[in-house]
């Protein structure tokens, strides 16, 4: 039987339990709760542990994301032993019928955005829980699909959020000539069970930290109100255009609100001014403060 090695990841909440042999070839599975584990008796058993938040099974490893109620150093050996005993006793990690399902029913459609350099490719499944922005191939360590997209000579930037991928092209290319090629590539890549974003490799950079509830709780009341307004009234429209808007800071003395534009909104000829003006007017009205000034910065 294969020996299990415990490996840390860039995300302190996620630990990998690696085996010497491949468990799943060409596929990956993510289970967010026990109701999703019908294809994995192992994942089902792991969810009986009260601190297990998410289970990932891919290649030669089982990765587990924990809730903050425990520290890994206190439970990792017990988890490793449980996985070891499960396999030793002939337990099924992934059911054969799930392994044999090579292709998932995936649909991808392309949407134009207000930024003529950006096209949005929308999928009928969740691709990531944490937005990923890749300005170059050096930024693609957590996203194998982004890395492969940069092999297309006309791809300048890649932005992935929730269920879509926004691609920024160089001026030399025309969308009429490359949209179908990109759509086909993305569709086949996802259908074949390849990893879009490896959540276990996401480093908690400043950008990712600012997406967490713990960061929100440290802010002053006005900053929290601004974030809530952005999330409820601005972000849905921005996301529908293939971009994202993120709160950066609020200065109580100057009344300046700084926001960062990402994806299709970043560098868009019209969005910086339009969003700045729209957000500024909305915040002035909803916070009843006409002195508020918005600075919109491209990521």
Secondary structure per residue as TSV (DSSP state, phi and psi in degrees):
chain	resnum	aa	ss	phi	psi
A	1	X	-	360.0	145.6
A	2	X	-	-68.4	140.7
A	3	X	-	-78.2	143.5
A	4	X	-	-100.1	127.4
A	5	X	E	-108.2	135.8
A	6	X	E	-95.2	122.8
A	7	X	E	-124.9	133.0
A	8	X	E	-78.1	163.5
A	9	X	-	-127.2	177.2
A	10	X	S	-69.1	-17.5
A	11	X	S	-99.0	113.6
A	12	X	T	-62.5	-16.4
A	13	X	T	-82.7	-14.9
A	14	X	E	-113.9	130.9
A	15	X	E	-123.4	141.1
A	16	X	E	-103.0	137.2
A	17	X	E	-114.1	101.4
A	18	X	E	-95.5	139.4
A	19	X	-	-105.4	164.8
A	20	X	S	-78.4	-23.5
A	21	X	S	-114.4	162.0
A	22	X	-	-71.3	131.2
A	23	X	S	-90.4	-49.6
A	24	X	E	-126.4	127.5
A	25	X	E	-106.0	124.0
A	26	X	E	72.1	11.0
A	27	X	E	-139.1	162.2
A	28	X	E	-144.0	147.9
A	29	X	E	-126.3	140.6
A	30	X	E	-129.1	127.7
A	31	X	E	-121.5	117.0
A	32	X	S	-94.2	-14.6
A	33	X	S	-161.1	171.1
A	34	X	G	-66.3	-24.4
A	35	X	G	-68.1	-18.8
A	36	X	G	-93.5	3.1
A	37	X	G	-96.6	21.5
A	38	X	G	-61.9	-25.6
A	39	X	G	-91.3	-1.5
A	40	X	-	-140.7	96.6
A	41	X	H	-58.5	-32.8
A	42	X	H	-66.1	-47.6
A	43	X	H	-60.8	-39.4
A	44	X	H	-59.6	-44.6
A	45	X	H	-64.8	-39.6
A	46	X	H	-64.4	-32.0
A	47	X	T	-70.7	-9.9
A	48	X	T	-74.8	-13.2
A	49	X	S	-79.5	124.7
A	50	X	T	-65.8	-15.9
A	51	X	T	-96.9	-0.9
A	52	X	E	-80.6	123.0
A	53	X	E	-100.5	-46.0
A	54	X	E	-145.5	144.4
A	55	X	E	-120.7	127.6
A	56	X	E	-114.1	134.3
A	57	X	E	-128.9	121.4
A	58	X	E	-161.7	145.9
A	59	X	E	55.8	-116.7
A	60	X	T	-113.7	22.6
A	61	X	E	-139.8	157.8
A	62	X	E	-115.5	119.6
A	63	X	E	-108.1	140.2
A	64	X	E	-126.4	129.6
A	65	X	E	-99.5	129.8
A	66	X	E	-105.7	157.2
A	67	X	-	-77.4	164.0
A	68	X	T	-80.0	6.5
A	69	X	T	-72.1	-15.3
A	70	X	S	-134.8	164.2
A	71	X	-	-104.3	142.8
A	72	X	H	-58.8	-37.5
A	73	X	H	-62.1	-21.2
A	74	X	H	-86.8	-21.7
A	75	X	H	-125.9	-10.2
A	76	X	H	-63.3	-37.0
A	77	X	H	-67.2	-38.4
A	78	X	H	-66.5	-38.9
A	79	X	H	-65.5	-45.0
A	80	X	H	-58.6	-41.9
A	81	X	H	-66.1	-37.9
A	82	X	H	-64.8	-43.7
A	83	X	H	-63.6	-43.0
A	84	X	H	-60.1	-47.2
A	85	X	H	-65.6	-37.3
A	86	X	H	-60.9	-46.8
A	87	X	H	-69.7	-40.4
A	88	X	H	-60.5	-35.4
A	89	X	T	-87.2	12.4
A	90	X	T	82.9	17.0
A	91	X	-	-65.2	148.2
A	92	X	-	-91.8	121.8
A	93	X	S	-74.7	-54.0
A	94	X	S	-129.4	131.0
A	95	X	-	-63.7	147.1
A	96	X	H	-58.7	-37.7
A	97	X	H	-65.0	-31.1
A	98	X	H	-71.9	-37.8
A	99	X	H	-64.8	-35.9
A	100	X	H	-79.8	-11.7
A	101	X	-	-82.0	91.4
A	102	X	-	-77.0	-30.5
A	103	X	-	-121.6	139.2
A	104	X	-	-98.3	149.1
A	105	X	-	-72.1	95.0
A	106	X	-	-111.7	135.0
A	107	X	-	-121.0	138.3
A	108	X	E	-129.2	128.7
A	109	X	E	-129.4	149.6
A	110	X	E	-97.2	140.6
A	111	X	E	-127.9	140.7
A	112	X	E	-76.2	161.4
A	113	X	-	-129.4	168.0
A	114	X	S	-61.1	-20.0
A	115	X	S	-91.1	112.1
A	116	X	T	-62.3	-16.5
A	117	X	T	-87.7	-5.1
A	118	X	E	-121.6	134.2
A	119	X	E	-119.5	141.6
A	120	X	E	-108.3	128.1
A	121	X	E	-111.1	111.6
A	122	X	E	-99.9	133.8
A	123	X	E	-111.3	156.2
A	124	X	S	-89.7	17.5
A	125	X	S	-141.6	157.7
A	126	X	-	-66.3	132.1
A	127	X	-	-103.8	-33.8
A	128	X	-	-158.0	150.3
A	129	X	S	-96.2	-12.3
A	130	X	S	-127.4	123.4
A	131	X	-	-62.5	143.6
A	132	X	E	-125.9	127.9
A	133	X	E	-120.9	122.8
A	134	X	E	-117.8	107.1
A	135	X	S	-80.1	-21.9
A	136	X	S	-155.0	174.4
A	137	X	G	-64.1	-20.6
A	138	X	G	-68.6	-18.2
A	139	X	G	-92.4	5.6
A	140	X	-	-98.3	17.5
A	141	X	T	-58.7	-30.8
A	142	X	T	-94.3	-6.6
A	143	X	-	-132.3	96.7
A	144	X	H	-59.6	-33.4
A	145	X	H	-69.7	-37.4
A	146	X	H	-63.7	-40.5
A	147	X	H	-59.4	-42.5
A	148	X	H	-72.1	-32.6
A	149	X	H	-63.5	-32.2
A	150	X	T	-70.5	-9.1
A	151	X	T	-73.7	-18.4
A	152	X	S	-76.5	125.2
A	153	X	T	-64.1	-18.9
A	154	X	T	-93.3	-2.5
A	155	X	E	-85.6	123.9
A	156	X	E	-101.2	-43.1
A	157	X	E	-146.1	156.2
A	158	X	E	-133.2	133.8
A	159	X	E	-130.8	126.7
A	160	X	E	-124.3	128.1
A	161	X	E	-149.9	131.7
A	162	X	T	51.3	-104.5
A	163	X	T	-115.1	23.4
A	164	X	E	-143.8	159.0
A	165	X	E	-123.3	121.5
A	166	X	E	-99.0	129.5
A	167	X	E	-115.3	128.2
A	168	X	E	-99.7	129.6
A	169	X	E	-105.9	161.4
A	170	X	-	-77.9	157.8
A	171	X	T	-63.9	-24.7
A	172	X	T	-63.6	-23.4
A	173	X	S	-98.5	153.9
A	174	X	-	-113.8	133.5
A	175	X	H	-58.5	-33.8
A	176	X	H	-61.0	-26.0
A	177	X	H	-94.4	-21.1
A	178	X	H	-118.3	-12.6
A	179	X	H	-60.1	-47.7
A	180	X	H	-63.4	-38.4
A	181	X	H	-63.5	-44.6
A	182	X	H	-67.8	-43.6
A	183	X	H	-60.1	-44.8
A	184	X	H	-63.1	-43.6
A	185	X	H	-61.1	-49.1
A	186	X	H	-62.7	-42.8
A	187	X	H	-61.5	-49.1
A	188	X	H	-67.5	-36.8
A	189	X	H	-60.5	-47.2
A	190	X	H	-73.1	-39.5
A	191	X	H	-58.7	-34.5
A	192	X	T	-81.7	7.8
A	193	X	T	78.9	16.2
A	194	X	-	-73.5	154.9
A	195	X	-	-76.2	128.6
A	196	X	S	-86.9	-53.2
A	197	X	-	-134.8	125.5
A	198	X	-	-89.5	96.2
A	199	X	G	-58.3	-28.3
A	200	X	G	-70.2	-15.9
A	201	X	G	-98.5	-2.8
A	202	X	-	-69.2	119.1
A	203	X	-	-80.5	136.5
A	204	X	-	-77.9	76.5
A	205	X	-	-73.8	176.3
A	206	X	H	-59.0	-39.6
A	207	X	H	-61.5	-45.8
A	208	X	H	-71.5	-33.3
A	209	X	H	-61.0	-37.0
A	210	X	T	-73.7	-4.8
A	211	X	T	-94.1	-2.8
A	212	X	S	-94.1	150.4
A	213	X	H	-61.7	-35.0
A	214	X	H	-61.0	-37.6
A	215	X	H	-67.1	-43.6
A	216	X	H	-56.2	-41.2
A	217	X	H	-66.8	-19.2
A	218	X	T	-86.9	-9.2
A	219	X	S	-83.8	160.8
A	220	X	-	-72.7	166.0
A	221	X	H	-60.2	-42.2
A	222	X	H	-64.2	-43.0
A	223	X	H	-61.0	-40.6
A	224	X	H	-64.6	-39.9
A	225	X	H	-63.9	-40.9
A	226	X	H	-62.6	-44.9
A	227	X	H	-61.1	-43.2
A	228	X	H	-62.2	-39.2
A	229	X	H	-66.6	-44.7
A	230	X	I	-59.8	-45.0
A	231	X	I	-64.3	-40.8
A	232	X	I	-85.5	-37.6
A	233	X	I	-109.6	-29.3
A	234	X	I	-101.5	-48.3
A	235	X	H	-58.9	-42.5
A	236	X	H	-56.3	-41.5
A	237	X	H	-68.7	-39.3
A	238	X	H	-66.0	-42.8
A	239	X	H	-64.5	-35.2
A	240	X	H	-65.3	-20.8
A	241	X	T	-95.2	7.3
A	242	X	T	86.0	21.5
A	243	X	E	-130.7	-167.4
A	244	X	E	-153.0	153.1
A	245	X	E	-126.8	135.0
A	246	X	E	-130.2	133.2
A	247	X	E	-67.0	131.8
A	248	X	E	-107.6	-51.5
A	249	X	E	-166.3	162.6
A	250	X	E	-138.4	129.0
A	251	X	E	-105.9	115.4
A	252	X	T	-68.3	-25.1
A	253	X	T	-78.6	-49.3
A	254	X	T	-88.7	-11.2
A	255	X	T	62.9	26.1
A	256	X	E	-90.8	128.8
A	257	X	E	-106.7	123.4
A	258	X	E	-107.1	126.8
A	259	X	E	-125.5	152.2
A	260	X	E	-111.4	131.5
A	261	X	E	-98.3	133.3
A	262	X	E	-128.6	168.0
A	263	X	E	63.8	-134.8
A	264	X	T	-63.2	-25.7
A	265	X	T	-75.4	-26.4
A	266	X	T	-71.5	119.3
A	267	X	T	80.1	4.4
A	268	X	-	-68.6	133.3
A	269	X	T	-56.3	-30.7
A	270	X	T	-109.4	-26.9
A	271	X	H	-68.3	-35.4
A	272	X	H	-59.1	-50.1
A	273	X	H	-69.7	-46.0
A	274	X	H	-61.4	-47.3
A	275	X	H	-65.9	-43.7
A	276	X	H	-56.1	-48.4
A	277	X	H	-65.1	-45.1
A	278	X	H	-66.0	-44.4
A	279	X	H	-65.3	-43.1
A	280	X	H	-58.6	-48.0
A	281	X	H	-63.8	-40.8
A	282	X	H	-66.1	-43.9
A	283	X	H	-65.9	-40.3
A	284	X	H	-58.7	-44.1
A	285	X	H	-70.7	-47.2
A	286	X	H	-77.9	-25.8
A	287	X	T	-99.6	-1.3
A	288	X	T	55.1	48.1
A	289	X	-	-144.1	102.9
A	290	X	T	-77.2	-3.6
A	291	X	T	-89.1	-6.7
A	292	X	-	-65.2	134.6
A	293	X	E	-124.8	136.0
A	294	X	E	-108.8	132.6
A	295	X	E	-112.8	116.5
A	296	X	E	-103.5	120.2
A	297	X	E	-114.7	136.8
A	298	X	E	-76.0	139.1
A	299	X	-	-66.4	360.0
